[in-house]
Amino acid sequence: MKKEYDDDDGRTITEMNLDGMPFYEKEEIREHNKGIKKVKVSKKERQAMVRAAYLAMLPKFLITLGSFCLVALLIWLWLK
């Protein structure tokens, strides 16, 4: 038995679909993606791409790590 609510008028306030999910893809996007060719990448090229991605993330990681270390040092000095 389905519950009926007095305040429900049937309108949708916001869509609950997630963009990029396979069940939500629009027909135009599916047709466009069929025409895209898969890129063949060698093992050496793939390793170079992964290494470049890690090098791009390294400065942010080091800044974050340094910030945590600085906060830990300040807390240690404060509570000493």
WOPEVEN-V873748 format. One record per backbone hydrogen bond with DSSP energy under -1.0 kcal/mol. NH is the residue of the N-H (numbers start at 0). CO is the residue of the C=O. E is the energy in kcal/mol with one decimal. If there is no record, write none. Layout:
BEGIN
[[NH	CO	E] [NH	CO	E]]
END
This chain:
BEGIN
[[20	17	-1.6] [23	20	-1.7] [29	25	-2.1] [30	26	-2.4] [31	27	-2.3] [32	28	-2.6] [33	29	-1.4] [45	41	-2.4] [46	42	-2.3] [47	43	-1.9] [48	44	-2.1] [49	45	-2.4] [50	46	-2.5] [51	47	-2.2] [52	48	-2.1] [53	49	-2.4] [54	50	-2.4] [55	51	-1.8] [56	52	-1.6] [57	53	-1.4] [60	56	-2.1] [61	57	-2.7] [62	58	-2.3] [63	59	-2.3] [64	60	-2.8] [65	61	-2.8] [66	62	-2.2] [67	63	-2.3] [68	64	-2.3] [69	65	-2.5] [70	66	-2.5] [71	67	-2.5] [72	68	-2.5] [73	69	-2.5] [74	70	-2.5] [75	71	-2.5] [76	72	-2.6] [77	73	-2.4] [78	74	-2.4]]
END
